[in-house]
Structures are given as structure tokens and as C-alpha cells.
Amino acid sequence: MNTANSTVSDLLRMHSRPARAFAVLYAVTCVVLALNTAPRAEVHWPIAIAVIVCVAAAYALVAVEGDPLPVRPALAMTFSGAIASASVLWVVPADPAPHPIELWPFGMSTTILVFMCVRGRTAFAWCGMLLMLVVAALWSYLTGPGIAYGLGLTITSAGPVLMGTVCAYTIRPLARSIYLLRARSMQRIAAESAAAAALEERDARLSSLDASARPLLKRIVSGEPLDENERIECGLVEARLRDGLRAPVLQVPEVDRAAAAARRRGVEIVMLDDHAMDSASPEVRRAVYREVVDVLDSVSQGSVTVRVLPPARAAMVTMLVKGEGVRRIELGHDGQQTGR
């Protein structure tokens, strides 16, 4: 999601399908390296534990949401490298010196630590790195070669973690800036679109007004007396303008035609809008328009008041019809008459 709340994990698509595919490839690599280590191992099940721990850490890295990485998963990943390394070193003999491929837990766990840095847990990653170094030093001390020997074999793993730390302190703030600028750009575009839509609506209304009012204004300017039909048309134009100001949500062609026909029959029509229809769906609006048209077409004298109620009311629209009698019609939020 490209919003101001997006993170570097979103920028790097840490939770995407390609990232999960990378985790699968990581798991396959662990298995292959473990199989190559197994022939020299005294027992095999600790190597399986190392594979399980590394794969679980990789899966959590791409599956767990949140930025920075939540504390509990981060803490588990911190110990994963030390556990995997200890499991393999426990069963691999120190003499002769282990082949570099037999130290695979250090390299695979370092990958996890690097991405922990990227996901905002740099301190946890360095704790994990120190734990792996302690495991290597303790292993070499207990097996004879000495602490320096174990550190020499594994200290190079600190290099990628250092690079991950540098990236974390440069990419993470940059990611926030990128998404903040993108969010502001989207807000600006939305505001410009709304302004353009408002201008387009205004132009449409001006065009409609020009088509209906200009001939009458020219007739008035000519100084000649208006006949009865022209006076009626002037009244209709004035009423339509008033409806557009008081009830813009009801200004659709079918309602306009029905209202104009009713006014020509001498019916007084008042339309009011208190915004309950602002969030109504197009289907509900069409249902309301049909009901309003039916009522306007059915009245031959008196008055009709159509009011769109405030949003918090039980009904959405009321129509008060005064003629030979008085009727009150209510439309619910589904656009249908209530009490049928």
C-alpha cells in the first residue's frame, strides 16, 4: 500500500510472492548445505535442527507483519543463528579443520541478520552476530585450537551485518520520505481532480442555465411584454435554480422533468437537501428518484415538499403532499417507502 504509513518492508516488497519464493530458495539451500555436511557429522539430527531453525527464521522474516519487526519474532531470530551454529559445530570435528561449507549456518544466519537490520532491528541483529561469535569461540576453545581460531573462521560474517546496518540507517528514513512525498502527491492529485470535477459540474450547470434562461433574458431585454407562457417559463427557470441551490442531490433529468410538468399544472414544489443521500449508492438514488417522480406525476393541485433528511434520521427522504388531503411519504435508506 503506497501511503505515508508504508515502510521500507513495503518498499522492498518483503511480504510479496517473490519474497516468499526467495524464502523457499533459502530453505532449499539450507537443505543442500546440510546434506553436504552430513557425511562428516557424528550424528545427523542436530543438523536437521539447524535447518529447521534457519528455515523458520526466514519464513518469519517474510511472513510477520509490522515495522519495525515485532519484538518476539526479532528475539527468536536473534538466537536462531547461535542455535543453528551450535547444532552443526557440535557434530562436526575440529580436526581436521572444518571445510567452509560445513560452516554454512553462519552464512545463512547472517542473511537473516542483515534483513533484521533492514526491518528496524539492528541492535537485535548485532546481538545475534555476537552470540554466533561466542558459539564459534567457545567451540574452538573446547576442541583445542583456541578462541582466536574460531573467531577467525566466523568474524567475516560481521561484514554483511555492518552493510545491513548502514543500509538500515540510510534506506529506512529514505523510504519514509518516499512514501510521505507519494502520499502528498496523491492528496494533491485528488484535490485537483475534485476541483476539476467541481468546475466541470459548474460549467454543465452554466450551460444548462444558459440554454434555458438566455432566450427569456433576450426577450425581457427587448422591452416587449411577456405573454402568459413566457411568464410560466420564467417561473420554471427560477424554481429550477432554487432547487439546484436547496437540493442539488435531486437535480437529475427525470426529477427536473417531473417537477417542471407538475409546476405547469399549478403545483407548488419545494425541495430541500440535508445530506442523508450523500453516501447513498447509485441503486438507492435511482430508487429514490423513481419514488419522487411517481409522487410528482400523481399530483394535480396543491403542494409537494420533498426533503432529504439529515443522515442520523431513521428515514432518508420525506415527501409531504397537500392537495385534497395531506399525505406524508417516507423513504428508508434503501430508497423504498416505509410502512408498506
C-alpha positions in Angstrom: 0.0 0.0 0.0 1.6 3.2 -1.1 0.7 5.6 1.7 2.5 7.8 4.2 2.3 4.9 6.7 4.1 2.5 4.3 7.5 1.2 5.4 10.8 0.0 4.0 9.3 -3.5 4.1 6.7 -2.4 1.6 9.4 -0.7 -0.5 11.4 -3.9 -0.7 8.2 -6.0 -1.0 9.2 -8.1 2.0 5.8 -9.8 2.1 5.3 -10.3 -1.6 5.2 -13.6 -3.5 8.8 -13.1 -4.8 10.0 -12.7 -1.2 8.3 -15.9 -0.2 9.8 -17.6 -3.2 13.2 -16.3 -2.1 12.4 -17.9 1.4 11.7 -21.2 -0.3 15.0 -21.0 -2.2 16.7 -20.2 1.1 15.2 -23.3 2.6 16.4 -25.5 -0.3 19.9 -24.0 0.0 19.9 -24.9 3.7 18.9 -28.5 2.9 21.6 -28.9 0.2 24.3 -27.5 2.5 23.1 -29.7 5.4 23.3 -32.8 3.1 26.9 -31.9 2.2 27.7 -31.5 5.8 26.1 -34.8 7.0 28.9 -37.2 5.8 31.4 -35.8 8.3 28.9 -35.4 11.2 29.0 -37.8 14.1 25.2 -37.7 14.4 22.7 -36.2 12.0 19.7 -34.9 14.0 21.4 -31.7 15.2 22.0 -30.8 11.6 18.3 -31.2 11.0 17.6 -28.9 13.9 19.9 -26.3 12.3 18.0 -26.5 9.1 14.6 -26.2 10.8 15.7 -23.2 12.9 17.1 -21.3 9.8 14.1 -22.0 7.7 11.7 -20.9 10.4 13.6 -17.7 10.8 13.5 -17.0 7.1 9.8 -17.7 7.0 9.1 -15.4 9.9 11.1 -12.7 8.2 8.8 -12.6 5.2 5.5 -13.6 7.0 5.4 -11.4 10.1 3.9 -8.0 9.6 4.9 -4.8 11.3 7.6 -2.2 11.1 9.9 -2.4 12.9 9.8 -6.2 13.3 7.8 -7.1 16.4 10.0 -7.9 19.5 9.1 -11.5 19.9 9.9 -12.7 16.4 13.0 -10.5 16.5 14.2 -12.1 19.7 13.7 -15.5 18.3 15.7 -14.6 15.2 18.4 -13.2 17.4 19.0 -16.7 18.9 18.4 -18.6 15.7 21.9 -18.1 14.3 23.6 -19.2 17.6 21.3 -22.3 17.9 21.9 -23.4 14.3 25.7 -22.8 14.5 26.0 -24.7 17.8 23.9 -27.6 16.4 26.3 -28.0 13.5 29.6 -27.3 15.3 28.6 -29.9 18.0 28.7 -32.7 15.5 31.5 -31.5 13.1 35.0 -32.4 14.2 37.5 -29.6 14.8 40.5 -31.7 13.5 41.0 -31.6 10.6 39.7 -28.1 10.2 36.1 -27.9 9.0 35.5 -27.2 5.3 34.0 -23.8 4.7 30.8 -25.4 3.5 30.4 -27.1 6.9 30.1 -23.6 8.5 27.0 -22.9 6.5 24.8 -21.9 9.5 27.0 -18.8 9.9 26.4 -17.6 6.3 22.7 -18.5 6.2 22.0 -16.9 9.6 23.9 -13.8 8.6 21.4 -13.3 5.8 18.6 -13.3 8.4 20.5 -10.8 10.5 21.0 -8.5 7.5 17.3 -8.3 6.8 16.6 -7.8 10.5 18.7 -4.6 10.2 16.6 -3.6 7.2 13.4 -4.2 9.2 14.5 -2.0 12.0 16.0 -4.4 14.5 19.7 -3.5 14.1 20.5 -4.0 17.8 18.9 -7.4 17.8 20.9 -8.4 14.7 24.2 -7.4 16.3 23.3 -9.3 19.4 22.7 -12.3 17.2 26.0 -11.8 15.5 27.8 -11.6 18.9 26.1 -14.8 20.0 27.3 -16.6 16.9 30.9 -15.4 17.5 30.6 -16.6 21.1 29.5 -20.0 19.9 32.4 -20.2 17.5 34.9 -19.1 20.1 33.6 -21.5 22.7 33.6 -24.4 20.2 37.2 -23.7 19.2 38.3 -23.3 22.8 36.7 -26.5 23.9 38.0 -28.6 21.0 41.6 -27.4 21.2 42.6 -24.8 18.5 41.8 -21.9 20.8 39.4 -18.9 20.8 41.2 -17.0 18.0 40.8 -19.9 15.6 37.0 -19.9 15.9 36.8 -16.2 15.7 39.0 -16.2 12.6 36.7 -18.7 10.9 33.5 -16.7 11.5 34.4 -13.0 12.0 33.9 -12.3 8.3 30.1 -12.8 8.8 30.1 -9.4 10.6 30.8 -7.7 7.3 27.4 -8.2 5.8 25.7 -7.2 9.1 27.7 -4.0 9.1 26.5 -3.3 5.5 22.9 -4.1 6.6 23.3 -1.6 9.4 24.5 1.1 7.1 21.6 0.4 4.7 19.1 0.4 7.6 20.2 3.9 8.7 20.0 5.2 5.1 17.2 3.3 3.4 14.7 3.4 6.2 14.4 7.2 6.5 14.5 7.4 2.7 11.6 5.0 2.5 9.5 7.1 4.9 10.3 10.2 2.8 9.4 8.5 -0.4 6.0 7.3 0.8 5.3 10.7 2.5 6.0 12.5 -0.7 3.9 10.0 -2.7 1.0 10.4 -0.2 1.2 14.2 -0.5 1.3 13.9 -4.3 -1.8 11.6 -4.2 -3.6 14.1 -2.0 -2.7 17.0 -4.4 -3.9 15.0 -7.4 -7.2 14.1 -5.5 -7.7 17.8 -4.7 -7.0 18.8 -8.3 -9.4 16.1 -9.5 -12.1 17.3 -7.1 -11.6 20.9 -8.2 -11.7 19.9 -11.9 -14.9 17.9 -11.2 -16.4 20.9 -9.5 -15.5 23.1 -12.4 -17.0 20.6 -14.8 -20.2 20.5 -12.8 -20.3 24.3 -12.7 -19.8 24.5 -16.4 -22.5 22.0 -17.1 -24.9 23.9 -14.9 -24.0 27.2 -16.5 -24.5 25.6 -19.9 -27.9 24.3 -18.9 -28.8 27.7 -17.4 -27.7 29.5 -20.5 -29.8 27.2 -22.7 -32.9 27.8 -20.6 -32.5 31.4 -19.5 -30.8 33.2 -22.4 -33.8 33.2 -24.7 -36.0 34.6 -21.9 -33.4 37.2 -20.9 -33.2 38.4 -24.5 -37.0 38.5 -24.6 -37.0 40.6 -21.5 -34.3 43.0 -22.7 -36.2 43.6 -25.9 -38.8 45.5 -23.9 -41.8 43.7 -25.3 -44.4 42.4 -22.8 -44.2 38.8 -21.9 -47.1 36.5 -22.7 -48.5 34.0 -20.2 -46.4 31.1 -21.4 -43.2 33.1 -21.2 -44.1 34.1 -17.6 -44.6 30.5 -16.8 -41.2 29.6 -18.3 -39.5 32.4 -16.3 -41.1 30.9 -13.1 -39.9 27.5 -14.0 -36.3 28.7 -14.6 -36.4 30.5 -11.3 -37.7 27.4 -9.5 -35.1 25.2 -11.1 -32.3 27.5 -9.9 -33.8 27.5 -6.4 -34.0 23.7 -6.4 -30.4 23.5 -7.6 -29.3 25.6 -4.6 -31.5 23.9 -2.0 -31.4 20.3 -3.2 -28.6 19.6 -5.6 -28.8 15.8 -5.0 -32.3 15.8 -6.5 -31.2 17.6 -9.7 -31.4 14.8 -12.2 -33.2 15.0 -15.6 -36.1 12.7 -14.6 -36.9 14.7 -11.5 -36.4 18.0 -13.3 -38.9 17.0 -16.0 -41.5 15.7 -13.4 -41.1 18.9 -11.3 -41.5 21.1 -14.4 -44.6 19.3 -15.5 -46.2 19.5 -12.0 -45.4 23.2 -11.8 -47.1 23.8 -15.1 -50.2 22.1 -13.6 -50.0 24.7 -10.8 -48.5 22.5 -8.1 -46.1 24.3 -5.7 -42.9 22.3 -5.2 -40.3 22.8 -2.6 -37.1 20.6 -2.5 -34.7 20.5 0.4 -31.4 18.6 0.9 -30.0 17.9 4.4 -27.4 15.4 3.0 -28.7 11.9 4.0 -28.3 10.8 0.4 -24.6 11.9 0.1 -23.3 8.4 0.8 -26.2 6.5 -0.9 -25.3 4.0 -3.6 -26.4 4.7 -7.2 -29.0 1.9 -6.9 -30.6 3.6 -3.9 -30.5 7.0 -5.5 -32.3 5.6 -8.6 -35.0 4.1 -6.3 -35.5 7.5 -4.6 -35.7 9.3 -7.9 -38.4 6.8 -9.1 -40.5 7.4 -6.0 -40.2 11.2 -6.2 -41.2 11.2 -9.9 -44.2 8.9 -9.2 -45.4 11.3 -6.5 -44.9 14.4 -8.6 -46.7 12.8 -11.6 -49.6 11.9 -9.3 -50.3 15.4 -8.0 -52.5 17.8 -10.0 -53.0 20.6 -7.4 -51.7 21.8 -4.0 -48.1 21.5 -3.0 -45.3 18.9 -2.6 -42.4 19.2 -0.3 -39.5 16.8 -0.9 -36.9 16.8 1.8 -33.7 14.7 2.1 -33.3 14.3 5.8 -30.1 14.6 7.9 -28.0 11.4 8.0 -28.9 10.4 11.5 -32.6 10.0 10.9 -34.5 6.7 10.6 -35.9 7.7 7.2 -33.8 9.1 4.4 -36.4 11.1 2.4 -39.8 12.5 3.3 -42.5 13.8 0.9 -45.4 15.9 2.2 -48.2 16.1 -0.3 -51.0 18.7 0.3 -54.0 18.6 -2.0 -57.5 17.4 -1.3 -55.9 15.8 1.7 -52.5 15.6 3.4 -50.1 12.7 2.8 -46.7 12.0 4.3 -44.5 9.5 2.5 -41.2 8.3 4.0 -38.4 6.6 2.1 -36.0 4.4 4.0 -32.2 4.2 3.5 -32.9 1.5 0.9 -34.9 4.0 -1.2 -38.2 2.2 -0.7 -41.3 3.5 1.1 -41.5 2.6 4.8 -44.7 1.2 6.3 -45.8 -0.6 3.1 
